[in-house]
Amino acid sequence: MSHEVFEKELAMCQKLYKKNGGKCNWGECEKCGVIPLLHKLGTGELVENAEDVKSLKDSILL
């Protein structure tokens, strides 16, 4: 995944999170796996630990 696409996808998550109060068309951001998936595709680093996933989402969405 190119860095440009990675940044655009994360920006879309941020925008929808703020606009819709933590939800998008796929469901609730708290339960969503898109950010960890994008992180893996964009950086090659797999984040599986629940605390690490929460920290990653908080750093991107908040």
N, C-alpha and C positions, 0 to 999 in steps of 0.2 A: 504494500500500500504506500502510495506516495505521501510525503509529509503534508502536502497541500490538501489532499483528500482527508487525511487523518484530522487535520485542524478543522476542516469544514464540518465533518461529522460530529466532532466534539462540540463545536459551536452550535450546531443544531440541537444537541441534547441540552446544552446550557439554556438556550433560548426557550425551548419548550418547557423545561423545568420551571423557569421563572414565570413564563406566561400562563401556564396551566396549573400552577401550584403543585408541582411534583409529579405530573402525569403527562403522557403523550398519547399518540394513537395506539401504541402497543401495550400500554399499561402504566403501572406505577414505577417511578424511577428507583424507589427503594428496593423493589424486587427484580429489576431489570438487569440483564447481563450484557447489554450493549457496550457500556463503558469498559468493563474488563476485556471484552472481545476486541474492541477498538485498540485498547492498550496493547494487547498481545500482537495484533496485526501491525500496529504502528511502531512498536518498540522491540518486539520479539520476546518480551518478558511476560511470563504467565503469572497472574495473581490469583491465588485460589483461597487463601486463608480469609475467613469471613471478616476479621478485623482489618486486614489489608485491603480487601475490596471496599469496605465502608470508608476507609481513609482515602482511597483513590477516588471514589465517587464524591466525597466531601470536598476534596481538593479541586475537583473539576466543576462541580455543580454549585458550590456555595461561594 
